[in-house]
Amino acid sequence: MHVVLTSSTAPHAEILHERGQEVMLVVPGSASVGHRDFPVWRVSAWDAYGELARLALDLVDEPVASLTTTDERCLRPAAWLRSMLGLPGMSWEQSVAGTDKHIMKQKLARAQIPVARHLPVATLSQVPTAADSLGWPVVVKLRTGASMLGTTRLDSEQEFWLARSNNRFGPFAVPTGWDAAHLDLGLTHAPGGLMVEQALTVVAEWHVEVLRWRGQEVYVLPGRYTAPLLDTHIVGSVLLPTASDEAREVAALARAAADALGLTTGFAHAEVMLTADGDFVLGEIGLRPGGGRLQHLVELQHGVDPFALQADLAMDRRPLVRLRPEHDPIAWASPFAPPGLVTGVTPLADILAMPGVIGAEETLAVGDVSTGQVGTAITGGHVYATGPNAEVAMARAAAAAAAWQTQTVQAPTVPAHA
């Protein structure tokens, strides 16, 4: 049996089932499970270790072949359960380094990988003192957050107090299941504490998708975001020719970061920034596949399904990958949808008719409720476009995303967590 932890969807669980494998899901009590009729164990929160201990006792006599997740919120409970059951995989120490931004950046800095200067703080009230020490402006974020939820740039102490009085630090409306990681509490009551970082002037930002098997590299795939993530309402990316200078530069940093966190088998998603001073800086690295539509973009560009490879890892199979020969680049972009009850959406046919667009996916329809932008999680839809080079493909995808409009009205049914 393969045990899969997830806050929402778990595509590799479906693939395991299709391969004839027995699958069990562990999900938050608040999550709606949109999967097959898998056995389900529900937990109230991902740090409810008493509940997880009872699950471990139930599983101790079961033939559990693997315990996996592709969800950053689940890395720690998955590692804890593996240790209780004596299963191979990511250790507890690795799971903490892959989710605690302070510990992560300490490890990266010790490996001489450039990172932004930062200070951890326990509460929001300690932010001004830390910012005075680092020097304003700063970026404040959850120490164990995900999807950049709550990440805020502050230029001065006055802006900090104004943001606090305007409730910019939370609590937040979040997608179903995210409250199990306490992300709904925002920065105001973050149980894992906060990070205060020097605010860099970022002119470009990349991501790198990494997969390793028993210490050997399966692939390293760099891509460039549509815009630096802190400065945009249109999230998207284009994968780069691996032989380009920028791809080699960011791939080298990602490899070094994966080494620093001890990755031997599994996925990593690294983010690299270029500052106005011309310096490459490692933003963060997560020990899981990249989110959003990055994995679908890998499949479109290279003909490889990363979630099928995750199923291979669960079955202790070496992932066999043959990347498709490089062709015209494909870009992805997701438009912003304001919060509220959806009253109108640009027709999908209009988006598909735009130059270079090769596909689009609707995620909201009239009558649905949008939570708005939650960090880098976008609910408005997804569009894919191609072009003769990365710049043209990205421009076409971004133009289509900008044209994809969602109209909403205030809706009292938008989730609100106190």
N, C-alpha and C positions, 0 to 999 in steps of 0.2 A: 504494500500500500504506500502511496505517495501522499504526504501531508503538505498542503499548500496554505500559507498564510497570506491574506490579502484584505485590504480595506475596501476594494471595489471589484475590479475585474482581474482575472488571472488567465490570460490566453494559454499559457503552457499547461494549465490544468486540463483545458479542453483537448489539447493535443495529446497529452498523456492518456486521456480517456479514449480518444480515437485510436490510439495504439494498443488498446486492450488492457490498459493499466487501471488498477483500482485507485481512486482518488478520494481524499477527504479534505474539506475546506475548514479553515479556522478563520472566522470573520468577526468583526465587531457586532454587538447586539443591535446597533442602529443601522447596520448595512442591509441594503436590499440585495439579495444574491441573484444575479442574473445569469446563472449557470444551469447546467443540467441538474438532475436530482441527485447531486452528490451528498453523501453524509456531511453534515455541518455541525461544528462545535462553535458556539458563540462565547465571546468574552466581552466584559463590560468596557475594558480598556487594554491597550497593549502593554501597560506596565502593571496589570493586575496579576502579579506573579503567583498569588495563592490560587487563582483560577487556572493559570497555566500549569501549576504543579498538579492539580487534579487531573488535567488533561494528560500530563506525562504519566501519571499512575494508570490511567485508562489505556494508554498506548504501550505500556512497558511489556506486555505480553503479546502485542500485535506484531505481525511481520512488516514493520515500517522500513521501506527501502530508502526513502529520502524525506527530508523536511526542507522545503525551499520557499523562497519568495522573490518577487521582483519589485516589491514595494518597500521603499526606504523606511516607512513607518514601522515595518515588520522585521527589519534586520535584527534588532536586539532580541525580541521575543523568540524569533526563529533560532538564533544562536543559543539562547538559554535553553530552549527545548532540546536542541541537539545535544547539548552537554548533559542534560538529564537522561537522555536516551542512549548516549554513547554513539551518536551518529556522526559520520564525517561531514565536513563542510566548514563554512566560515566560523571562526572561533568567537567567543564573547569579546575578547580584546579587539579583534578586527572589527566586529560590529560596532563597538563603541567608537573606534577611530574613524569609521566610515559614516558616523551619524553625529558625533559631537564635534562641532566646528573648531572649538578651542584645541582639543586633543589632536584633531586632524592637522591643524596648522602648526602645532608644535612639532609633530612628526615630519611634516614637509620642510619646515625651517631647519630642523636638524639634518635633513638630507640635502641642505643647501639649495632648496627649491624656492624661488622668490614668491613670497606671499605678502599681502598687505599687513601692516602693523595693526595689532588688535589688543584688546583687553577684555577678559570675561567679567561680567557683573552678575550679581544675584537678582537684582530688582531694577525696575525702571528708574527709580529715584536715584540710582547710582550712575546713571548715564552721563549727566553733566560733568561729574568729577572725572570720569574716564575720558570723556571728550576733551576736557581741559588738558589732561595729560598727553593725549595723542595729538591734539591740535584740531580745531574745527576746520573744515566740515568733516562729518563722520557718517558712517552708515550703521544703523542699529538693526539687528536681526535676532531671531530666535536661535539659541545655541544648538538646539536639536530640531530645527524646523525643516520644512520641505517646500518645494515649489516657490521659494522666495516669499512665502506668505508673511506679510507684516514687515518685510524689509523696507527700511525707510532711510532716505538721505536727509540729514539735518545740517544746515549751514551755520547755525548759531544756537546759543542757549535759549534765546528768545523764541526761535522757531520750535525748539523742543517743548517749551511750556505751552505754546500755542497749539502744537500738535496734540499734546496731552489733554488740553482742555476741550479740543474738538474730537476726542475719541479716535484719533487716527491710529492709535496703538492697539485697538481692539476693545471689546471682543469682536469676533468676526463671524459672518455667515459663511459656512463651509459646506462642501459637498457631503452627502451622506457617508458616514463611516469615518470621516476625518477627525471627528470629535474623540474617537478612541485613542488618538495620539495627543489630545488636549490642544489641538491647533485652533479650536474655536475660541480659546481663552485669549489668544493674541499675546502681545508683549506685556500686557498688564498683569497677568498672573501666570507667566510661563514657568512651569514646574522645573524645567531644565536650565533656567537662567538665560541670560542674553549675551550677545557679543556686540562690542563696540569696535568698529574698524575705521581706519583712516579712509576717507572717501577719495578714491582715485578718479582722475579724469580719464575715462575709458573711451577710446575712439573706435574700437572694434572688439568683438567677443566671439570666441570659437568654442566648440565642444568637440570632444574626442570620445568615440565609442570603442571600448577595449574588450576583447575576449581572450582569456587564457585557459589552457588545459594542462594541468600538472607542470606548470612552470614554462610551458611553451606558448608562444604567441600564435593565436588563431587569426586575429585581425586587429588592426588599429585603423580606425576610419575617422578622419577629421572632417568637421563641417564648420561653416561660419553662420552665426545667427544673423537674422535680418537686421538687427540693431542690438546694441548693448541692452541686456535684459532689464536693467533698472530704468531704462529711458524709453520704453515703447509699450504701446497697447496692441501691437501686432507681433505675435510671437511666431517665429518660423526659422527655417534653416535651409542651407544648401550644402550638400556633401561636396568635398573638393577633390580634384585629381590628386592622388596620393603622392605623385612625384613633384608637385609644386613646392616652391620654397616655403610658403606659409604653412602648408600641410606638414612638411618635415619639421618645421620649428615647433609647432604646437604638439605634434605627435611625440617628439622627444620629451617635452615637459610632462605629457600624460604618462608616458612609460615610466619616467622617473618617479612620478607621484604614485603610480600603482605599485612600484617596487617599495616605496617608503611605507605603504600601508600593508605590505606583505601579501599582495594578491598573487596567488599561484593558479587557482582554478576559479573561473567565474567571470562576471562582467564588471566593468567599471565605466563610469561616465564622468569625464573631467571637463572643467570649464577653464578656459584660458583667456586672459584679457590683454589687450595692447593699450598702454597708457599714452597720454599726449607726449610724454618724455621719450617714447620709443622703446619702452621696456615691456617685455612679456612677463605677466604675473599669473601664477596659478590661483584661480579663484577658489574652487572647491573640487573635491573628487568624491563621488558616491560609489559604493561597491554594489552596484546594481545597473541594469540597463537604463539608458536615458529615458525621460518621460515624454509627455506630449505625443507627437506623432513621429518622433525620431526613429523608432524601430520600424515603422511602416516605410519611412523614407529610405532606410537601409535596404529594405526588401525591394522597393521600387528601383533603386539605383543599382543595387548589386545582385539582385535575385536571390537573396538569403533572408530567411525568416528567423530573426533572433529568438523568437519565442519557441520555435521548433528546436533551436540549439539549446535553450534552457531546458527543454524536455529531455534532450540528449544527456545533459549534465545530471539531471535527476535520475536517469536510468544508468548512470555511470558509463556512458558511451563517449568516446572521443568525438567532438563535433567535427564533421567533415565539411569543409567549406571550400567552394570554388567560386570566387568572386567573378561576376559577369565582367567581360572586357569593358573598359571604360567607354562611355558613349556620352551623348549630350547630357549635361547635368540636369537633375530634377530638384526643384525647390518646393518646400512646404511652407504655408503660412496659415495662421488662424486669426480670424477677426475678433474684435472685442464686441461683446453683447452686454448692454447695460442691465443692471438688476431690475427685476420686476416681472410682471405678467406679460408674456410675448403677445403682441397684437398684430405684428406684421414682420415678414422676412423677405429679403430680396429673392425672387424666384431662382431656383438652382439652375434653370436653363440659361438665365442671363449670365451667371458666373461661368458656366461651362462654355459659353460662346466667346469669352474674352481671349485675347491673343495668348497662345502658348499653354493654356489651361488643358490639362489631360485628365483631371479628375477632381471631384469635390464630394465632401461628406457633410450632410446636415446633422447637427446635434440638437437643434432647437426648432420647434414648430409652433405655430399659433396655438395658444392655450397652455403651453409649457411655462414653467417659472424659471427664470435665469437668476443665478446667484451673482452675476457679474464676474469680473475678473478676480480670481482668487490666486494671488501671486502670479506665477506663470501658467496657471491652469486656465485655459480659455474655453468658454462654453458655446461660442458662436458658430462653430463649424470649422472645417479644414479644407484647404484648397491646395492643389498640386499643379505645378507648371514647369515647363521645360524651355530651354533656350540653347543657343550655340555656345554659351559660356556661363559660368556661375553667376556673373553679375546680371546678365539678361534674365536668366531663369529666376533669380531672386526678385528682380524688379517686377517681373510679370506676376509672380505669386503674391507679392506685397500689394500690387495694384488691384488684383482680384479680391484680396482680403479686405482692402479699403472700400471696395465697391459693395461688399456684402454687408448690408445694413440690417440691423434688428431693431424694431421699435417695441418699446415696453411701456407699461404704465405701472404705477406703484401697486404692489400686491402684498397684502398682509400675510400671505402664505409663504413668502421667502423665509427660509430657515433663519432663526436668530437665536444665538446661544448666549446666555447670560453668564 
